[in-house]
Structures are given as structure tokens and as C-alpha cells.
């Protein structure tokens, strides 16, 4: 049971990190896009 918990927790953390990375990248892309558009 313990191993299952650790696995689920690890998966959850990885998933959250992946989501944050994705959001960060999208925000950066939008920011760059805005900078290019405003010139």
C-alpha cells in the first residue's frame, strides 16, 4: 500500500510540475508575441 501511495504522489507532483512548466512557457510565448506585435 505504501509503495502505491509513493507512486501516486510522485506522479501527481510530476504532473503538476509539467503543468506549471507548460503555463510558464505559454506565458513567455504570449509575452514575446505581445512585444513583437507592439513594435
C-alpha positions in Angstrom: 0.0 0.0 0.0 2.8 2.4 0.9 4.5 1.9 -2.5 1.3 2.7 -4.2 1.0 5.9 -2.3 4.5 7.0 -3.1 3.9 6.2 -6.8 0.7 8.2 -6.9 2.3 11.1 -5.1 5.3 11.1 -7.4 3.0 11.0 -10.4 0.9 13.8 -9.0 4.0 16.0 -8.4 5.4 15.3 -11.9 2.0 16.1 -13.4 1.8 19.4 -11.5 5.4 20.4 -12.5 4.6 19.6 -16.1 1.5 21.8 -16.0 3.4 24.7 -14.4 6.2 24.4 -17.0 3.6 24.4 -19.7 1.9 27.5 -18.3 5.3 29.2 -17.9 6.2 28.5 -21.5 2.8 29.7 -22.8 3.1 32.9 -20.7 6.6 33.5 -22.1 5.4 32.9 -25.7 2.4 35.3 -25.2 4.7 37.9 -23.7 7.1 37.7 -26.6 4.2 37.8 -29.1 2.9 41.0 -27.4 6.3 42.6 -27.6 6.7 41.8 -31.3 3.2 43.0 -32.1 3.6 46.3 -30.3 6.6 47.3 -32.3 
